[in-house]
Amino acid sequence: TEEINDSVHQAQGIVMDATMNGFTMVTSKKDTLYISTTDRNIALEKGLLIGDTLEVSYTVTEDEPGINIASAITKIH
């Protein structure tokens, strides 16, 4: 298991669910991550769609375990 701390991590995966405040993705290692986009200006070409493959940089916070806060999102074409 990865130690939880306030450092930046990266993952690539497929979007399985999306809301106004974030999305859930499954990585190639079959890990499920919830990525929060609240208060972030994340602009993706043609928006975010279920099934999109993304590369995400995110912060795991000690204050709210399980909440990963997006710092950068790139669509993989």
N, C-alpha and C positions, 0 to 999 in steps of 0.2 A: 504494500500500500504506500501511496505517495504521502509524504509528510505535508500537513496543512500549514501553510504560511502565507504571508502577504507578498508572494513573488509572482512574476509573470510566467505563465506556462503556455505551450502551444499544442494544438491538436488539429487534426484533419478528420472530417466526418461528414455524414449525410444527415440533413435536417429531417427529423421525424414528426415534429410538431412545432407550431409557432403561435405566439400571442403578440399583443401590442408591446409587452414588456420584455420579451425574450423568446428563446427557442430551445428545443431539446434536440440534441444530435447524438448519433451513435458513431463511435470511432472504429477504425479497422481492428482494434483490439477488443471490440464489442463492449467498450465502456459507454455508458449513457451519461451525458453531461447536460446540465441545464445552464445556459448562458444568458445572463441578464443584460439587457440593452437599455434599461431604465436610465434616463439622464445622459445617454450617449448619442452622439450624432453619427449614426451608422448609415451611410448611403451606399446601397448596392445597385448596380445596373439591373434594371427590370425587377427590382425588389427582391424579397426573400420568399422562396417557394419551397414547399415540402418536396423533398427529393434532391434539392440542391446540395452539391458538395462544396464544403467551405473549409478554409484554413482560418483558424481563430487563435488570437492571442488573448489570454484572459488572466485575471487575478483571482486566486482562491483566498478568501478572507477568513481570518480567525474569528472575527465577530459573528459571522453568519455562515457556519459550515454548510456546504452543499450549494451555496450561492456563488457562482463564478461570474465575475463582472468582465464583460468584453472590453478590450482596449483596441483591438483591430480585427476586422473581418474581411476576408477576401474570397470571392467566388472562384472556384477552380473550374475552368471550362473544359 
